[in-house]
Amino acid sequence: MSTPDAWGQVPAAWERASGAIAVARERGWTWQARPAGSAAPHELLGRRTTATHEDVVVIEAAKDPMHAIGARFAPGDWGKHGTVPIRGPVAGAPDEVLFTVLGWTGEDTP
């Protein structure tokens, strides 16, 4: 944060990200902080797994400004070295990325 204007944008960015996370939780997403147990996590990891896919969004909370990346993977593929997503990745502001991933066809598949 190099200017007073930049500091003024932080609460709005967290508010937008928090709102997007709340919507995702209502749709069955789970979230965890990394590192686990940290009072000031570097990342927030959101995931939702269905029978046909796994959507993943990583919010890099320690970056200035906050940044996120999201993608859809085949079941069980996320986290494996060299795995290519079946949709995405998309990157940008946390709320924009999360709402993009939430809007992908099949998001509500149980």
C-alpha positions as CSV (number, residue, x, y, z in Angstrom):
1,M,0.0,0.0,0.0
2,S,1.9,3.0,-1.2
3,T,-0.7,5.7,-1.2
4,P,-3.7,6.7,1.0
5,D,-6.0,6.0,-1.9
6,A,-4.7,2.4,-2.1
7,W,-5.4,2.0,1.7
8,G,-9.0,3.3,1.1
9,Q,-9.7,0.6,-1.4
10,V,-8.8,-2.3,0.9
11,P,-12.1,-2.4,2.8
12,A,-14.1,-2.3,-0.4
13,A,-12.1,-5.1,-1.9
14,W,-12.6,-7.3,1.2
15,E,-16.3,-6.5,1.3
16,R,-16.7,-7.6,-2.3
17,A,-14.6,-10.8,-1.7
18,S,-16.5,-11.5,1.5
19,G,-19.9,-11.2,-0.3
20,A,-18.7,-13.5,-3.1
21,I,-17.5,-16.1,-0.5
22,A,-20.9,-15.9,1.3
23,V,-22.7,-16.6,-1.9
24,A,-20.4,-19.5,-2.7
25,R,-20.9,-21.0,0.8
26,E,-24.7,-20.9,0.2
27,R,-24.1,-23.0,-2.9
28,G,-22.1,-25.6,-1.0
29,W,-18.5,-24.4,-1.3
30,T,-16.1,-25.0,1.5
31,W,-13.3,-22.6,2.4
32,Q,-10.0,-23.0,4.2
33,A,-7.2,-20.6,5.1
34,R,-3.6,-21.3,4.2
35,P,-1.5,-21.7,6.2
36,A,-4.1,-23.4,8.4
37,G,-4.8,-21.7,11.7
38,S,-3.3,-18.4,10.6
39,A,-4.9,-15.2,11.9
40,A,-3.6,-13.6,8.7
41,P,-3.7,-16.2,6.0
42,H,-1.8,-15.7,2.7
43,E,-4.4,-17.6,0.8
44,L,-8.1,-18.7,0.9
45,L,-8.9,-21.9,-0.9
46,G,-12.5,-22.5,-2.0
47,R,-13.7,-25.8,-3.4
48,R,-16.9,-27.4,-4.6
49,T,-17.0,-31.0,-5.8
50,T,-19.8,-32.6,-7.8
51,A,-20.2,-35.9,-9.5
52,T,-18.8,-34.4,-12.7
53,H,-16.3,-31.8,-11.7
54,E,-14.4,-29.9,-9.0
55,D,-14.4,-26.1,-9.0
56,V,-11.5,-24.4,-7.2
57,V,-10.7,-20.8,-6.5
58,V,-7.6,-19.6,-4.7
59,I,-7.7,-16.0,-3.3
60,E,-4.2,-14.6,-2.7
61,A,-5.1,-12.4,0.2
62,A,-1.6,-11.3,0.9
63,K,-1.2,-9.7,-2.5
64,D,-1.6,-6.0,-3.1
65,P,-4.2,-5.8,-4.6
66,M,-5.8,-9.1,-3.7
67,H,-5.8,-11.6,-6.6
68,A,-7.6,-14.8,-7.4
69,I,-7.5,-17.7,-9.9
70,G,-10.2,-20.2,-10.5
71,A,-10.6,-23.3,-12.6
72,R,-12.7,-26.5,-13.1
73,F,-11.1,-29.9,-12.9
74,A,-12.2,-33.4,-13.5
75,P,-13.1,-35.2,-10.2
76,G,-9.9,-36.0,-8.3
77,D,-7.6,-34.1,-10.7
78,W,-7.1,-30.9,-8.8
79,G,-3.7,-30.7,-7.1
80,K,-2.1,-33.3,-9.2
81,H,1.1,-32.1,-10.9
82,G,0.6,-31.4,-14.6
83,T,-3.2,-31.6,-14.6
84,V,-4.9,-29.4,-17.1
85,P,-8.3,-27.9,-16.1
86,I,-11.3,-28.8,-18.1
87,R,-12.4,-25.1,-17.9
88,G,-10.4,-22.0,-17.1
89,P,-8.2,-20.9,-15.5
90,V,-9.6,-17.4,-15.0
91,A,-7.7,-14.8,-13.0
92,G,-8.5,-11.3,-11.6
93,A,-10.2,-9.7,-8.6
94,P,-11.5,-12.3,-6.1
95,D,-15.2,-11.4,-6.5
96,E,-15.0,-11.4,-10.3
97,V,-13.2,-14.7,-10.5
98,L,-15.6,-16.4,-8.0
99,F,-18.7,-15.2,-9.7
100,T,-17.4,-16.3,-13.1
101,V,-16.7,-19.8,-11.7
102,L,-20.1,-19.9,-10.0
103,G,-21.8,-19.0,-13.3
104,W,-20.3,-21.9,-15.3
105,T,-22.8,-24.3,-16.6
106,G,-23.3,-27.3,-14.3
107,E,-22.4,-25.4,-11.1
108,D,-25.6,-26.6,-9.4
109,T,-25.1,-30.3,-10.3
110,P,-25.3,-32.3,-7.1
